[in-house]
Amino acid sequence: MGQDDELPRHVAIIMDGNGRWARNRHLPRYKGHEAGAKAVREIVEECARNDLGQLTLYVLSAENFGRRPPDEVSFLMELLKESLRRETPSILNNNIRFAVIGRLEELPGDVVEQVENVIQASASNTGMILCLALNYGSRAEIVDAARKLAADVMSGTVSPEGVDEETFERYLYTVGMPDPDLIIRTAAEMRMSNFLLWQGHYAELWITPALWPDFRKEHLHQAFEEYRKRVRKFGGLVTG
């Protein structure tokens, strides 16, 4: 008993392997990032064609932003700006609504401006949500949520006795978004890498050895097919 013909509402992808893709070809790392950016467009458009509710892409972790060499981070910021400029027409033409999660305020001002431009330009779209996790870390998200909740408790806006999971979720970056049904990770890595730890508590995981620049819509549909076969019990029992 699987998911019949149903697709996941919300797919999240940990895009890994850009550096290895470049190293395998004796190319500089930035070539891997460029190739990875090209792979994004095919997957975004395929998800939109399949009427997914949301696609979340783990673009830049907080650890990447803080620990990668400055020249690599600078290149990634420029690549992000250029990609957003180039892909805005496609986002609008595909009725995609653009969103971002993470500590956006810590990114360079020109990057923040470009991100906000795309958010505003696509705000009235009614199709798939494309959410980029930028300077994102799940533990940082939970800490930020706890701080905001604590401030509201101290101000008397929220009573301690009224705090439950539903209350806490309203303070997360992902407020108003559905939890991911399927999390895909490329490059055969078997870890969550601080990604959507709260939201992904019952997500199905699908791991592929394909490096992200080699990931194509065929891989995406393999993940969908595997998702359909799985039985999602959410801690309960299968009946019937």
VENNOR-V73199 format. One record per backbone hydrogen bond with DSSP energy under -0.5 kcal/mol. CO is the residue of the C=O (numbers start at 1). NH is the residue of the N-H. If there is no record, write none. Layout:
co={CO:CO}
nh={NH:NH}
This chain:
co={3:9:9:10:10:11:12:13:13:14:14:16:17:18:19:20:21:22:22:23:28:28:29:29:30:31:32:33:34:35:36:37:38:39:40:41:42:43:44:45:46:47:48:53:54:55:56:57:57:58:60:60:61:62:63:64:69:69:70:71:72:73:74:75:76:77:78:79:80:81:82:83:84:87:88:89:90:91:92:95:96:97:99:101:102:103:104:108:108:109:110:111:112:113:114:115:116:117:118:120:122:128:128:129:129:130:130:131:132:132:133:133:135:136:137:138:139:140:141:142:143:144:145:146:147:148:149:150:151:152:152:152:153:159:160:162:164:165:166:167:168:169:172:174:181:182:182:183:184:185:186:192:194:194:196:198:200:204:206:208:210:211:211:212:216:216:217:218:219:220:221:222:223:224:225:226:227:228:228:230:231:233}
nh={6:53:54:181:182:56:184:15:58:16:186:212:21:22:23:24:25:25:27:26:31:32:32:33:34:35:36:37:38:39:40:41:42:43:44:45:46:47:48:49:50:52:51:129:11:131:13:59:133:15:135:136:65:66:67:68:72:73:74:75:76:77:78:79:80:81:82:83:84:85:86:87:88:91:92:93:94:96:95:127:98:130:132:134:104:106:107:111:112:113:114:115:116:117:118:119:120:121:122:123:125:97:130:55:131:99:132:57:101:134:59:60:103:62:141:142:143:144:145:146:147:148:149:150:151:152:153:154:155:156:157:158:156:162:163:164:168:169:170:170:171:172:175:177:204:12:184:206:14:208:189:195:138:196:200:201:203:183:185:188:187:214:215:215:219:220:221:222:223:224:225:226:227:228:229:230:230:3:4:232:233:236}
